[in-house]
């Protein structure tokens, strides 16, 4: 089986440029007040260790500065390669793939693997396909066994991204365990809020999911205007397993923190907190 190549990311010159850029970013953040937030986040990691930080504490820390995305770590701090994955198969096959910038961070994927093993969902529903789709498929395959059964349904707004993910899955021989659903975005009103989200009519979801009831939802899309990810859970909640778990990536970004607050107002969503791994991973349950 061939490894998946990632292009020029492993070359020395680009790495040197990133290091220099990182140094400049560090000093910029110190001068802008973000250093104090980094220190507070390290303290929170020490206090909460393997449990999520309560959303209220994350929001309280966020309110201490006017800097945009103050809780979000700079890209160079979360940028690694597939070699950082704990899963041996994925670390080998995705060794040269860059993680953490536009994709989920390696630490986030490692946390998700632990959650899949602990929660043991029968089906995973994902918003936003990519490397994470392959990782989730592998985690589920190792949990439930190698079969032709579909373990992951992945909803993708961009047809070209869906095709790229399909090619990746085929290269890793995981395509039989995943169904990718192309769902373009459209403006709509969801729970009284005007937003842009996936076009997922009830009849369409019934046809796609059939009798499957996902017990875990991974949200890393859509890529759109502010609060676009708010609509994901309301759109699919009636098709989820009872008390399904959900995870939202980029949870330390201002937009996702706002989405978390909007979700908290809904009677059927419970927010457990935010893991400080990578770019932040919000966790909760849908009643």
Secondary structure as UniProt FT lines:
FT   HELIX           7..10
FT   HELIX           12..32
FT   HELIX           34..48
FT   TURN            49..50
FT   HELIX           55..62
FT   TURN            63..64
FT   TURN            68..71
FT   HELIX           75..78
FT   STRAND          80..81
FT   HELIX           82..84
FT   HELIX           88..93
FT   TURN            94..96
FT   STRAND          98..99
FT   HELIX           106..119
FT   STRAND          124..127
FT   HELIX           131..144
FT   STRAND          152..156
FT   HELIX           159..171
FT   TURN            172..173
FT   HELIX           175..177
FT   STRAND          178..182
FT   STRAND          185..190
FT   TURN            191..192
FT   STRAND          193..198
FT   HELIX           202..209
FT   TURN            210..211
FT   STRAND          216..219
FT   TURN            226..227
FT   HELIX           228..230
FT   HELIX           231..236
FT   HELIX           237..239
FT   TURN            242..243
FT   STRAND          244..249
FT   TURN            251..252
FT   HELIX           254..264
FT   TURN            267..268
FT   STRAND          269..275
FT   TURN            278..279
FT   STRAND          281..286
//
